[in-house]
């Protein structure tokens, strides 16, 4: 706004300087014409000289009177529009003059050349205007004035649109940064969980190796004492190792990997410590994961319920303040903002969501207080349904094991066999880890954060699911 005012003031000063220059040139031309007329009129009688002089003076006076009236009219219009901003503009004008003087001092050589060119152009323009002066009329000047005003209005609208577009892009950038931070935080948590699992596996592997050494050493002693009766003993895996190897990527116990307790009964007591420690770590990790999921679910449900309540408040306020004639009721944004500024702090965002859900209708993408006060908000519906809260986390692990197909499992995406090391299961669907991707951006998904559309059977990342849900007003995508 300040720059626009500075440009407006600078243009006004340039326009006054140009008119003063034109007036000075016209007066100079009149003086030259007078001198020439005096030289030619020396032979004429005094009466004709006086009449010619009176006529010339009268024409010049009429021209100055017309120019003065036009200048006073434009000045009056400018003062009327800038009356309330006079003191502030005066301070800004002085500051602008000071900066302009500094800039001119720094660019003096370039300014001198441009000034010479401008003067030459002004002189030629003055000569052309002087030749065409008799052909110019009042309608042409009014037309130019209307075109100038229309250009100023379009320029103001363009700048306003650019400002709104900049604000929208800034809001999108902040949202993208927030989503990127959430994504990085989820990856960091997944990395920490992976490191914990690797530490558990390393500890169990160390225990297994120690037990194997304890088993093989008596065998070697027996072979040294009685070679004909040598027996080959194979190291027995600990039950905790078998259980861990039977876990899929979601931590779900595979029923096929259960081992009998008859064999290796002598080793069970020794391996219980590692198994109990791994079980406690797994239970702690599961509890933390469940707490995080419940927190996010509660936050998401609260946001959805809050927006539904805000839209219902909006419907009530529009019906209370509105008039009939458009839709069910309509009210201008300025009146609605003034009436709800204490009860609806997110009015602009609520209007955007309500417009996407076909509850209200208005011009533009977002309404701003003070700029769009005259725009009407039209109520189209007075009832809305509760927005369903989608689940972005997998179901209970036991549900994925209720119906297990016979034979090797196949990926629902590429139809190839899925091995336990590359298996991931979500919403009763088994896939490769690399096939578990967002249907919109093709990004590999994590079990800790994804969304599933039950109508289409497609998986999405949370940002794209929210975007599509808002755009379509439901699960129809």
N, C-alpha and C positions, 0 to 999 in steps of 0.2 A: 504493500500500500504506500509506503514511504517513497519507494522508487517511482511508483506511478504518479504520485503527487509531484515529485521532483521533475519528472518528464513533462507533466502538464504545465508546471510553472515555467520550465525552460522553453517549451513551445510557445507559451503566451508571450514570454519576453522576446523571443525571436520574431513572433508575428508583429509585435509593437515596433520592434526595430526596423523590420522590413517595411511596414507602412510609413514609418517616419522617413525612411530613406526614399520611398517612392514619392512621398509628399515633397521632400526636399528637392528631388530630381525634377518633379513637375514644376515646382516654383522656379527652379533654375532655368528650366526650358521656357517658362513663361517670361522670365526676365530677359532671356536672350531674344525671345520673339518680340518683346516690347522694344528692346533696343533696335532690332532690325526694323520694326514698324516705325519707330521714331526717325530712323535714318531715311526711310522711304517717304515718310510723311512730312519731311521738311518743306517740300514744295506745295503741300496741301494747305488748305486754309485752317485757321485755328479752330473753327467750329468742328470740322471733320476730325481733327486730332483729338479734341475733347470728347466727342461722341465715341470715337474708337477706344480711347482710354477708359471711358466710363463703361463701355460694353465689356472690355477685357477684364476690368476690375470686378465687374458684376459676375462674370462667369467664374473668375477665380474664387470670389467670395461664395458663390453658390456651391462650387465644388468642395471648398473647405467646410461649408456648412453641412453638406451631405456626409462627407467623411467623418466629421465630428459627431453627427447624430449616430452614424453606424458604430463608431467607436464607443460612444456613450452607451448605446444599447447593449453591445457585447460586454462592456465592462460591468454594466448593471446586472446582466445575467450571471457573469462570473462571480460577482460579489454576493449575489443572492444564494448561489449554490455553495459558496465557500465561507458563508458568514460565520457559522459556528466553529470553523477550523482556522479562523483568521490569525489568531495569536500563535498557534502551533505552526502554521505554515510560514509565518514571518520568521520564526526562529529557524525553521528548516531552510528557508530561502537564504538567510544569512550564512548558514553553514554551507549550503550548496554553492553560494557565491564565493566563499572562501576556498572551498575545494576546487571550484572551477578556475579561480585565479591561479592556484598552485598548479593545476593541470596545464593551464595555458602557458604558464612560465616554463614548465618542463618541455612543452611542445611548441615553443615560440616559433622556431624556424618553419616547422610544418604548417603552423597556423598562418604565418605571413603569406606563404604560397597559396594556401587555400583561400585566404582573405582576398588576395589579388584576383584569383579565379572567380570568387563569388562576386566581387565588385563588377568584374567584366560581365558576368552573367546577369547581374542585377541591372547594369546599364543597358544591355541588349534587351532584357525583359521589359525595362521601363520604356524604351523606344517602341517596342512592339505594342505594349499596352497603350502608349500615347497615340499610336496610329489606329489602334482598334477601339479607342475610348468611345468615339461617337457611335460605334455599332453595339457596344455593350448596353444592356438594359436591366431593369429591376428584376425581371423574372429569372435571368441568368444568375444573378448574384444570389437570389433566394434558393435556386436549385443547388448551387455549389455549397451553400450553407447547410442545406438538408443532407447532401451527400457527406459532408464533413461530420455532421452529427451522427449519421448512420454508421460511418466508419469508426468513429469513437465508440459507439455502442457495441459494434461487433468486436472491436479490439478488447473492450472491457469484458465481454462475454467469453472471448477466447482465453484471456488471462485467468478468468474465474474457473473455466474448465480445466486449464492447466494446473491451477492450484488444487482443485479437487482431485485431479488425476495423481498429482504428487502426493497428496495425503493418502489416497487409496494405496498407491504403491508402497508408501512408507509403512502403512498398516500391514500390507501383505508381507513386507520384508520382516517386520517384527514377528509376525506369526510364523514365518518360515524359520527364523532364528530360534523361536521357542520350540518348534517341532524338532529342529536339528539338535538342540540341547537335550530334549527328552530322549531322542534316539541314541545319542551318545551315552546318556546316563544308563539306558537299558543295556547297551553293549558293554559298558563298564561293569554293571552288575553281573551280566552273563559271564564275562571274563573272570570275575572274582569267584563265581560258582564253579567254573571250570577248573580254576586253580585249586579250589578246595577238594574237588573230586580227584584231581591228579595226586594231591597229597595223600588222600585216603588210599588210593590204589598203590602208591609207592610204599606206604606203611604195610599194607597187606602183603605186597609182593616180598618185602623184606622178611616178614613173618613166615611166609610160605617157604622161602629159600632156607631159612634157618631150620624149619621143620624137616625139609627134605634132607638136609645135611645130618640131622639127628637120626633120621630113618636109615640112611644109606651107610652110616659108619658101623652099626652092628652087623650089617650084611657083609661088609668087607672083612670084619674080624672073623666071622663064621667061615668065609671062603678061605682065609689063610690057615685056619685050623683043620678043616676037613674038605679038601678040594673035591672028592667024588660026589659029595652031597651038596653041591653049591645050588643055591636058590636065587633066582633073580627077582628082586622086589622093585616094583614101580612106585615112584612117589605118589602119594594120595593127595589129591587137591582138598584144600580146606572147604568146608561148607560155605564159609563166608565168601570165598573166591568164586565158588559156583553160583552163589546167589547174585554176586555182583556181575558176573558175566552174563547172567540171564536177564539183567535189567536193560530195557530199551532206552532210547534217548529221553523219554519222559519220566524215567524212574519207575516204570510200571513193572511189577514182577511177572515174568513169563511163566505160565502154569506148566509148560513143557519142560522147564529147566529145573523143576523140583527134584531133589535127590533123596534117595532113601537113607535112613539113619542106621541101617544094619551094618554097612561097610564103614571102615575107618572109624569105628566107635572109640578106639583108643586115642584118636587125635582130636576128638570133638571138644574135650575139655580145654585142650591147649589153644584151640582156635576161637573159643567163645569170646575172649577179651577183644580180639580184633573185630569180630562180628558185632559185638555189642557196641563198641566204639563207633563203628561205621553206621550202625542202626541209629545211634543217638545223633550223630552228625546229620544223617539223612532226615530224621524227624525234626531237628532244629531248622534245617534248610527248608523243609516243607512248611513248617509253621511260619517262618519269615516270609516265604513266598505267598502263603494264604493271607497273611496280614497285609502285604502290599497289594494283593489283588482286591481284597475287601475295601482298602482305602480308595483305590482308583475307582472301583465300582460305585462306592458311596459318593465320591466326588462327581462322577459322571451322572449318576441318577439325580443328585441335587441340582446340577446345572440344567438338566432337561426339565425337571419340575419347576425350577425358577423361571425358565423361559415360557413355559405354558402358563404360569400364573401371571407373568407380565403381559402376555398376549390377551388373556381374559380381562385384565385391568384396562388394557388399551381399548378393547371392545366396549367396556362399560363407559369409559370416558368419552369415546367418540359418540356413543348413543346419547350421553347426557349433554354434551356440548354441541353436538352437530345439528345440522339443518337437513331437511328433506329436499329431494330433487335429484340427487345423484346417489345411486346404490341404495343401501338401507339408510345411510346418513353420511354427511360429510362435514368436515371442519378444517379450517386453515391451520397450518403447522404452528404458526405463531401463537394462536389461542391455545392449542393443545399443549405446547411446550410450557406456556405460562401456568396452565392449570395443573400440570403433572410434574413440575420440576422437583417437588419435594417427595413425591410418592413413586416416581419412575425414573431412577437415575440413569438408566440405559435406554432412553426413549428411542434414539436413532437406531441402535442395534435391534431393538424390539420391532421397530417398523420394518427393517430390512427382512427379518425372519418372517414377520407376518405377511409381507408382500410375497415372499417365496412360497408361503403356504396358502396363497390366494385368499387371505383374510381381508387385506386392504389393498388399495391401489393408489399410486401417486406418481408424479413425473420425476425422472431421475433415478439414480442408484441410492443415494444417501441424502437426507435432509439435514441442513445445518441451521442452527439458531442464528437469527439476524440476517441470513442470506436468503433462505427459502421460506420466510414466514408467510408469504402470500400463497404458497402452493397448497392445494386442497388435498386432504387425506380422505379417501372415499372408502367406506366400510362395505365389504362385499358379503361377509358372512358374520353371524353373531354367535356361532357355536363352533368349537373345535374339539377334536379328540385328543386324549392324552398321548404324547409322543412315546412310543415304546423305547425302552432302554436296551440297546444291543449289548451283547456280551463279547468282549474281545479276548477272553481267556478260554482255554480248553475246558471241556466238561470233566466230570468226575472220572478219574482213570479207570474205575471199575466198569464204567459204561462201555468203554472201548473194548473190554474183554468179554462182554456178555455173549456176543455172537462172533465167534472166530471161524473163518472159513477153513475147510479142510485143504491140506496141501500148502505149498509155499504162498506167502502173501505177495500181492502184486500192487504196484503203484497205481493209484487212480488217475494220475496225470499222464504217465508214459507207458503204462501197462506192462512194465518190466518187473522182474522178481525183486523184492525188497529184502535185503539181508539185515540182521539185527544191528550191525554197526552203523548202517546208514538209514535206519528206520525212524520215522517220526509219525505220530498219530494225533489227529485233531478232529473233533466232531465225528468220531467213528469212521474216519477216512485215513488210510495208511498211505504214506508217500515216502519218497526219498527226501533227504534233507534239502537237496538242491532243487527238487521239484515243488517244494513248499514255498510258493511265491505269490506276490500280490497280482491279482488279475488286471490291475490298472497300470502299475509302473514296473512290474516284473522284478521287484526287489525280493530277495530271499527273506522270509519271515521268521520270527522267533516265537516260540510257544508262550513266552511271557507277555507278548503284545501283538495281537492280530485280531481281525474281525471276520465274521462269517455271515454271509447272507443265506438264510435257510431257503428262501424262495428260489434262488438260482443255483445254490450249491457252490458259490465262488468264495474264495478267500481274498481278503484285502488287508493292506496296512491301515492303521487307525486314521492317519490324516486323509487318505483317499476315501475311506468309508464314510467319514464325517462329511467330506465335501460332496460325495454322491448322494448321501442321505438328505443333506440340506437342499441340493439342487432339485431332486425328484420329490421331496416331501414325503418320503417313506422308503420302503424296500423294493420299489419297482425299478430296479436297475441291474 
